[in-house]
């Protein structure tokens, strides 16, 4: 739609250019008196001589402001020579008409009259137009045309860049329009995994439906509701559900839509938005990504944020100022509430703050059920198990997971989505698509196998809080292989032992490389990144370091530019050095622990690595069997030797063609063969009966 709109603007602009050139041509025509090529300008004396000699056929006299403007035609074309400034020589042209000017009191006028009789030329005298009317026609009319043309061009440009609401003169108008309550079909039932959050918003809906009930008890409904949470948790969906349940006008706008290149536009749009909402009250204003205009004032450098601060000041006034109205409720969404201005968060403006976080296992199952309504699932798909395998996933991730599974099932020409499709979709969402065709040397493949086996082995030994879900050496994304270790249950708190176990599990890959191959590879870079992050949080946020103490040095809120640099760090250089030493100590202890576990379980480590080299992917049940018995489960062995369903696009296409051919052969079987089969069946029955 945007492309069509831009093309329309370009076409209109081209039309305006053509019109502009046409107006210039008309003005030129009028200013030159309608002269055309083939016309020469002569003086009065030459005109008299040509008139006397009979060269002039006709001429006309038009009285003007103290002069006579004479124009006419020759009986025969006259040859005129003129100098060319470009070529440096002279050129000759044929002219058929002429123009001249004679003063009204000039005695030449009498000579012209006498010469006309001698030369037998016809004379026409035109009436003298009004001087004022002539000036208007020649001067003002073209100017008015140019002004009108310029206004049309600017109006069209304003509509193309200003939302189509009146053009260039209406930049200060808000872009938000009330959504039709009938077109909003989203209700609270469509929002899963956020029961407590919905309960907090029920009061807002009740107030909009029946405000007298609250007013009778002297209650004041919250003027604003701030929805805070990570991306994809359903903040915008909750706001739409509130509007759908309440059935009131719903104004939706993004925080970045307030600020334009013109100074004062943001504050003007805030005023216009609230004025429109008040006229249609009771109503809801939803501002998405409010941190675009609601950041702390005075945090900018160089005074470049005056326009944003003016917009914020106007919003503060509209939400709780002298002209405040209780019939307009503002709902805002952000994932950076720590950068918002304190004046915006005080009671009376955003009184209620609702944290919309990642759902727990029960919430994830509910979200999966909502998104699985229009998808045919096979009997082996258990949404509860999927919810247990996806800790940390938000609503957008779960919707993407089922969508990827549906795409995979369609690519494999299936009628239903089965467990293998969901499992492959989980891997694609977490690590990216598989790259089975990547050429890998034997030594590198063995290194990856023992590396990932080290992660799995340490995870099996330190399994108090976490379980090894899957390990594979199939390259995905940037990873040559990976191990998925999930918590046994959703955790709200992280204790020191669990954190040290996670670090040891992450160090298991590098420990295996050093023990088996006596070398170090770049495959552990992401492991070190995650381990360092956990160790830093233990030291600077969780107070789990005896040397640094129980203090919080980081994580208390986002720092603006200039707060941490240039000598403004919240702690001294000595403390910073101590933090680095503690992070290095914790990482080293985790590495030593992983190394001891692998050294004491060499047989189990080898069994898991060799199984990875053979089967490429192992699940939790297979890893547990290899750890306890050194052998793969019987059913897994049989399944590995059997024919697997097609995985790649080419394999799926070939498999589907094979099945279609088999089905076609069954349906096109000759009737004689069918009769023979029926006869043999009856004979067998007779034999059995005898």
CORTA-V340980 format. One record per backbone hydrogen bond with DSSP energy under -1.0 kcal/mol. CO is the residue of the C=O (numbers start at 0). NH is the residue of the N-H. Records with the same first field share a line. If there is no record, write none. Layout:
BEGIN
CO=NH + NH
END
This chain:
BEGIN
0=4
1=5
2=6
3=7
4=8
5=9
6=10
7=11
8=12
9=13
10=14
11=15
12=16
13=17
14=18
15=19
16=20
17=21
18=22
19=23
20=24
21=25
22=26
23=27
24=28
25=29
26=30
27=31
28=33
29=32
37=95 + 96
39=98
42=46
43=47
44=48
45=49
46=50
47=51
48=52
49=54
54=74
56=121
57=72
58=123
59=70
60=125
61=68
63=65
65=103
66=63
67=101
68=61
69=99
70=59
71=97
72=56 + 57
77=94
79=92
81=90
83=87
88=83
90=81
92=79
94=77
95=73
96=39
97=71
98=41
99=69
101=67
102=105
105=108
106=110
107=111
108=112
109=113
110=114
111=115
112=116
113=117
114=118
115=120
121=58
123=60
129=133
130=134
131=135
132=136
133=137
134=138
135=140
138=142
139=143
140=144
141=145
142=146
143=147
144=148
145=149
146=150
147=151
148=152
149=153
150=154
151=155
152=156
153=157
154=158
155=159
156=160
157=161
166=169
169=172
186=189
187=190
193=197
194=198
195=199
196=200
200=204
201=205
202=206
203=207
204=208
205=209
210=214
211=215
213=218
214=217
222=329
223=351
224=331
225=353
226=333
227=355
229=232
231=395
233=237
234=238
235=239
236=240
237=241
238=242
239=243
240=244
241=245
242=246
248=283
249=178
250=285
252=287
253=256
254=257
261=264
263=267
264=268
265=269
266=270
267=271
268=272
269=273
270=274
271=275
272=276
273=277
274=278
275=279
277=280
282=328
283=250
284=330
285=252
286=332
287=254
288=291
289=292 + 293
293=340
295=298
304=308
305=309
306=310
307=311
308=312
309=313
310=314
311=315
312=316
313=317
314=318
315=319
320=323
326=282
328=284
329=224
330=286
331=226
332=289
333=228
335=338
336=339
338=295
340=343
345=348
348=350
351=225
353=227
359=363
360=364
361=365
362=366
363=367
364=368
365=369
366=370
367=371
371=374
375=416
377=380
381=385
382=386
383=387
384=388
389=392
393=397
394=398
395=399
396=400
397=401
398=402
399=403
400=404
401=405
402=406
403=407
404=408
405=409
406=410
407=411
408=413
409=412
416=377
417=421
418=422
419=423
420=424
421=425
422=426
423=427
424=428
425=429
426=430
432=476
434=437
440=444
441=445
442=446
443=447
444=448
445=449
446=450
447=451
448=452
449=453
450=454
451=455
452=456
453=457
454=458
455=459
456=460
457=461
460=462
464=487
466=485
468=619
469=483
470=617
471=481
474=434
475=478
478=475
481=471
483=468 + 469
485=466
494=498
495=499
496=500
497=501
498=502
499=503
500=504
501=505
502=506
506=510
507=511
508=512
509=513
510=514
511=515
512=516
521=524
523=527
524=528
525=529
526=530
527=531
528=532
529=533
530=534
531=535
532=536
533=537
534=538
535=539
536=540 + 541
537=543
539=552 + 553
544=548
548=550
559=562
571=575
572=576
573=577
574=578
575=579
576=580
577=581
578=582
579=583
580=584
581=585
582=586
583=587
584=588
585=589
586=590
587=591
588=592
589=593
590=594
591=595
592=596
593=597
594=598
595=599
600=604
601=605
602=606
603=607
604=608
605=609
606=610
607=611
608=612
609=613
610=614
611=615
614=616
615=472
617=470
618=622
619=623
620=624
621=625
622=626
623=627
624=628
632=636
633=637
634=638
635=639
636=640
637=641
647=651
648=652
649=653
650=654
651=655
652=656
653=657
654=658
655=659
656=660
657=661
658=662
659=663
660=664
661=665
662=666
663=667
665=668
669=673
670=674
671=675
672=676
673=677
674=678
675=679
676=680
677=681
678=682
679=683
680=684
681=685
682=686
683=687
684=688
685=689
END
